[in-house]
Amino acid sequence: MLWYVISTVFTVYSFALIIYILMSWFPGARQSAFGEILGRICEPYLDVFRRFIPPLGMIDLSPIVGIIVLRLAESGLYTIYAAIFY
């Protein structure tokens, strides 16, 4: 049950990141109320990766790295959870 909640949180945050990234394709989407909320949730996490990964022209690779790190963290937490509770 606990792992289900943890996994759901990781999945929801991953979807929030993807939606936030896709909103950059639509003019004014990030300035909407929903875009502002997602910005407050996603930007602090993405800023960590933007410090180390510079954009390549118009392409920002930090969201891709952020999602990969998020998935790796989820996998690592599952390994720890499985070792403790199974």
C-alpha positions as CSV (number, residue, x, y, z in Angstrom):
1,M,0.0,0.0,0.0
2,L,2.8,2.5,0.9
3,W,4.7,1.7,-2.3
4,Y,1.5,2.3,-4.3
5,V,1.3,5.8,-2.9
6,I,5.0,6.6,-3.4
7,S,4.8,5.3,-7.0
8,T,1.7,7.3,-7.7
9,V,3.4,10.5,-6.4
10,F,6.4,9.9,-8.8
11,T,4.0,9.2,-11.7
12,V,1.9,12.3,-11.1
13,Y,5.0,14.5,-10.8
14,S,6.4,13.0,-14.0
15,F,3.2,13.8,-15.8
16,A,3.3,17.3,-14.4
17,L,6.8,17.8,-15.8
18,I,5.7,16.5,-19.2
19,I,2.7,18.8,-19.3
20,Y,4.8,21.7,-18.2
21,I,7.3,21.0,-21.0
22,L,4.6,20.7,-23.6
23,M,3.1,24.0,-22.5
24,S,6.2,25.7,-23.7
25,W,5.0,24.9,-27.3
26,F,1.9,27.1,-26.9
27,P,2.2,30.8,-26.6
28,G,0.9,32.2,-23.3
29,A,0.2,28.7,-21.8
30,R,2.8,29.1,-19.0
31,Q,1.3,32.5,-18.1
32,S,-2.1,31.0,-17.4
33,A,-3.2,30.1,-13.9
34,F,-2.5,26.4,-14.5
35,G,0.9,27.2,-16.0
36,E,1.8,29.3,-13.0
37,I,0.9,26.5,-10.6
38,L,2.9,24.0,-12.7
39,G,5.8,26.4,-12.8
40,R,5.9,26.7,-9.0
41,I,5.9,22.9,-8.8
42,C,8.3,22.0,-11.7
43,E,10.8,24.9,-12.0
44,P,12.7,24.3,-8.7
45,Y,13.3,20.7,-9.7
46,L,14.3,21.6,-13.3
47,D,16.6,24.5,-12.2
48,V,18.9,21.9,-10.5
49,F,19.6,20.3,-13.9
50,R,19.7,23.6,-15.8
51,R,22.7,24.6,-13.7
52,F,24.7,21.7,-15.1
53,I,23.2,21.2,-18.5
54,P,23.3,24.3,-20.8
55,P,20.7,24.5,-23.5
56,L,21.7,23.4,-27.0
57,G,20.5,26.3,-29.1
58,M,16.7,26.3,-28.7
59,I,16.6,22.8,-27.1
60,D,16.6,22.4,-23.3
61,L,17.7,18.9,-22.4
62,S,17.3,19.4,-18.6
63,P,13.7,18.2,-18.5
64,I,14.7,14.9,-20.2
65,V,17.5,14.4,-17.7
66,G,15.1,15.4,-14.9
67,I,12.6,12.8,-15.9
68,I,15.3,10.1,-16.2
69,V,16.7,11.0,-12.7
70,L,13.1,10.9,-11.3
71,R,12.6,7.4,-12.8
72,L,15.9,6.2,-11.4
73,A,15.1,7.6,-8.0
74,E,11.8,5.7,-8.1
75,S,13.5,2.5,-9.0
76,G,16.1,3.0,-6.3
77,L,13.4,3.6,-3.7
78,Y,11.5,0.5,-4.8
79,T,14.7,-1.6,-4.3
80,I,15.1,-0.2,-0.8
81,Y,11.4,-0.7,-0.1
82,A,11.4,-4.3,-1.4
83,A,14.5,-5.1,0.7
84,I,12.9,-3.8,3.9
85,F,9.4,-5.0,3.6
86,Y,9.7,-8.3,1.6
